Amino acid sequence: MYAVFMQLCENRNVTPYQVAKETGISNSTFVRWRRGSYEPRISTLQKLADYFGVPVERFKEAPPAPAPSDEPTASELMEYLEMLRSRSECRMLFSLAKDATEADVRRAVAVIEALRREEGRE
């Protein structure tokens, strides 16, 4: 439920503190709710539902899944770093690619993929 509340806050660009001030719900209520030591009463949920303009049932729904990110994870970054550290050919490719245009990189990737298919590695 708290994740749904936070999603609603993000959508409306408000903080729990602002919601507390505008609804009369104490800020400590939100802190305890976030920590899992408090389950809001239906009257509290109704105040929040009214504030956000959603039905009370919205707080009982599963929060929306976060959008997938194109950003590499920390483990992927560590893997790339290790590859650059241990393989001189990867360093050479990276060195050449860092000043290349996006079109240049796409063409280079297409060439490498074609070579791999030719060798039966894909």
matplotlib code that plots the C-alpha trace (Angstrom):
import matplotlib.pyplot as plt

x = [0.0, 2.8, 4.3, 1.0, 1.0, 4.5, 3.6, 0.6, 2.9, 5.4, 2.6, 1.4, 4.9, 4.3, 6.2, 4.6, 5.3, 3.2, 0.4, 0.6, 0.2, -2.6, -4.6, -4.1, -2.6, 0.5, 3.8, 4.7, 1.8, 3.6, 6.9, 5.5, 3.6, 6.8, 8.6, 5.8, 4.9, 1.5, -1.4, -3.7, -7.3, -10.0, -10.7, -7.0, -7.1, -10.3, -8.6, -5.7, -8.1, -10.0, -6.7, -5.4, -8.8, -8.7, -10.9, -9.9, -9.4, -6.4, -4.4, -5.1, -3.8, -0.3, 2.0, 2.8, 6.0, 8.8, 9.6, 12.5, 15.6, 18.2, 20.8, 23.3, 23.2, 26.1, 27.1, 27.0, 29.2, 31.7, 31.6, 32.4, 35.1, 36.7, 36.5, 38.2, 40.9, 41.6, 41.1, 43.2, 41.0, 38.0, 40.0, 40.9, 37.2, 36.1, 38.9, 37.7, 34.0, 34.2, 34.4, 32.3, 28.9, 25.9, 25.7, 29.3, 28.8, 25.7, 27.6, 30.5, 28.1, 26.5, 29.9, 30.8, 27.4, 27.9, 31.4, 30.0, 27.2, 29.8, 31.8, 28.7, 29.0, 25.4]
y = [0.0, 2.5, 1.9, 2.9, 6.0, 6.9, 6.4, 8.7, 11.3, 11.0, 11.4, 14.5, 15.8, 16.1, 14.7, 12.8, 15.8, 18.0, 15.5, 15.4, 19.2, 19.3, 16.4, 16.8, 13.3, 13.4, 13.1, 10.4, 8.3, 8.3, 7.5, 4.5, 3.4, 3.4, 1.4, -1.2, -0.5, 1.0, 0.0, 2.9, 2.9, 3.1, 6.7, 7.6, 5.9, 7.7, 11.1, 10.1, 8.8, 12.1, 14.1, 12.1, 11.8, 8.0, 5.3, 3.8, 0.5, 2.0, 1.6, -2.1, -2.6, -3.8, -0.9, -0.5, -2.2, 0.2, 0.9, -1.1, 0.9, 0.9, 1.9, -0.9, -2.4, -2.2, -5.8, -5.2, -2.1, -4.2, -6.9, -4.2, -2.7, -6.1, -6.8, -3.5, -4.2, -7.7, -7.7, -5.3, -5.9, -4.6, -1.5, -0.9, -1.1, 1.1, 3.6, 3.8, 3.9, 6.7, 9.4, 7.6, 8.7, 6.5, 5.5, 4.5, 2.3, 0.7, -0.1, -1.6, -3.7, -5.0, -6.0, -7.8, -9.6, -10.6, -12.0, -14.0, -15.4, -16.3, -18.2, -19.9, -18.3, -16.9]
z = [0.0, 0.8, -2.6, -4.2, -2.0, -3.1, -6.8, -6.3, -4.7, -7.6, -10.1, -8.4, -7.6, -3.9, -0.9, 2.0, 4.2, 1.8, 1.9, 5.7, 5.8, 3.3, 4.7, 8.4, 8.6, 10.9, 9.2, 11.8, 10.4, 7.0, 8.6, 10.5, 7.4, 5.4, 8.1, 8.1, 11.8, 10.9, 8.8, 7.9, 9.0, 6.3, 7.4, 6.7, 3.4, 2.5, 3.2, 0.9, -1.8, -1.7, -1.8, -4.8, -6.5, -6.6, -5.1, -1.8, -3.5, -5.4, -2.2, -2.2, -5.7, -6.5, -7.4, -11.0, -12.1, -12.8, -16.4, -17.8, -18.0, -20.7, -18.0, -17.3, -13.8, -11.4, -12.2, -15.9, -15.5, -13.4, -16.2, -18.9, -16.7, -16.3, -20.0, -20.7, -18.1, -19.3, -23.1, -25.2, -28.2, -26.3, -25.2, -28.8, -29.9, -27.0, -27.9, -31.5, -30.6, -28.0, -30.7, -33.3, -34.4, -33.5, -37.2, -37.2, -34.1, -35.6, -38.8, -36.8, -34.8, -38.0, -39.3, -36.1, -36.1, -39.7, -38.9, -36.0, -38.2, -40.9, -38.2, -36.9, -33.4, -33.5]

ax = plt.figure().add_subplot(projection="3d")
ax.plot(x, y, z, "-o")
ax.set_aspect("equal")
plt.show()
